[in-house]
Amino acid sequence: MGDHRAEVTKVVCDTFRLDPALVEPDAPLEELGIDSKGRIKLLAALEIEYAVTIDLDLLDRFTDVGSVAGVLAEVLGGGTEERR
């Protein structure tokens, strides 16, 4: 499994128009202005960017950039989710 924090940071910044310098890997998504609807938008953006399907049940693990990167690593690494 790779470390996808930089890639997730880029997707977060592109999706929510944030300055990458302000996005810390351990900062809660809520502090970045990303609420529950925003987490769904982030999940969709990651699915499009990486051509994967991420189960909505994993959305509760989207707490910060680092945790989102961990979920993405699991999905890309052939965990429980399917690749398109």
C-alpha positions as CSV (number, residue, x, y, z in Angstrom):
1,M,0.0,0.0,0.0
2,G,1.3,3.4,-0.9
3,D,1.0,6.7,0.9
4,H,-1.6,8.7,-1.1
5,R,-1.7,11.8,1.1
6,A,-0.2,14.1,-1.5
7,E,-2.7,12.8,-4.1
8,V,-5.7,13.2,-1.8
9,T,-4.5,16.6,-0.8
10,K,-4.5,17.6,-4.5
11,V,-8.0,16.2,-5.0
12,V,-9.3,18.0,-1.9
13,C,-7.7,21.3,-3.0
14,D,-9.0,21.0,-6.5
15,T,-12.5,19.9,-5.5
16,F,-13.0,22.5,-2.7
17,R,-10.7,25.2,-4.1
18,L,-8.4,25.3,-1.1
19,D,-4.8,26.5,-0.8
20,P,-2.6,23.3,-0.6
21,A,-0.4,25.1,2.0
22,L,-3.4,25.2,4.3
23,V,-4.3,21.5,4.1
24,E,-2.5,19.5,6.8
25,P,-2.8,15.7,6.6
26,D,-4.2,15.5,10.2
27,A,-6.5,18.5,10.1
28,P,-10.1,17.4,10.5
29,L,-12.1,17.8,7.2
30,E,-14.6,20.0,9.1
31,E,-11.8,22.5,9.8
32,L,-11.3,22.7,6.0
33,G,-15.0,23.5,5.6
34,I,-15.9,20.0,4.4
35,D,-19.1,18.7,6.0
36,S,-21.0,15.4,5.4
37,K,-22.2,16.5,2.0
38,G,-18.6,17.6,1.2
39,R,-17.3,14.2,2.1
40,I,-19.7,12.6,-0.4
41,K,-18.4,15.1,-3.0
42,L,-14.9,14.1,-2.1
43,L,-15.7,10.4,-2.4
44,A,-17.2,11.0,-5.8
45,A,-14.1,13.0,-6.9
46,L,-11.8,10.2,-5.8
47,E,-13.9,7.6,-7.6
48,I,-13.6,9.6,-10.8
49,E,-9.9,10.4,-10.4
50,Y,-8.9,6.8,-9.7
51,A,-11.6,4.9,-11.6
52,V,-12.6,3.0,-8.5
53,T,-15.8,2.4,-6.5
54,I,-15.6,3.3,-2.8
55,D,-18.4,1.9,-0.6
56,L,-20.5,4.5,1.1
57,D,-20.0,2.6,4.3
58,L,-16.4,3.8,4.3
59,L,-17.5,7.4,4.4
60,D,-17.4,7.5,8.2
61,R,-13.7,7.0,8.0
62,F,-13.2,10.2,6.0
63,T,-12.2,12.3,9.0
64,D,-9.0,14.0,7.7
65,V,-6.7,13.8,4.6
66,G,-4.6,11.0,6.2
67,S,-7.6,8.8,6.9
68,V,-9.0,9.4,3.4
69,A,-5.6,8.5,2.0
70,G,-5.7,5.3,4.0
71,V,-9.1,4.3,2.6
72,L,-7.9,5.1,-0.9
73,A,-4.8,2.9,-0.4
74,E,-7.0,0.0,0.7
75,V,-9.2,0.4,-2.3
76,L,-6.3,0.7,-4.7
77,G,-4.5,-2.1,-3.0
78,G,-7.3,-4.6,-3.8
79,G,-9.0,-4.5,-0.4
80,T,-12.7,-5.1,0.0
81,E,-13.7,-2.7,-2.7
82,E,-13.9,-3.4,-6.4
83,R,-12.0,-1.7,-9.1
84,R,-14.0,-0.6,-12.1
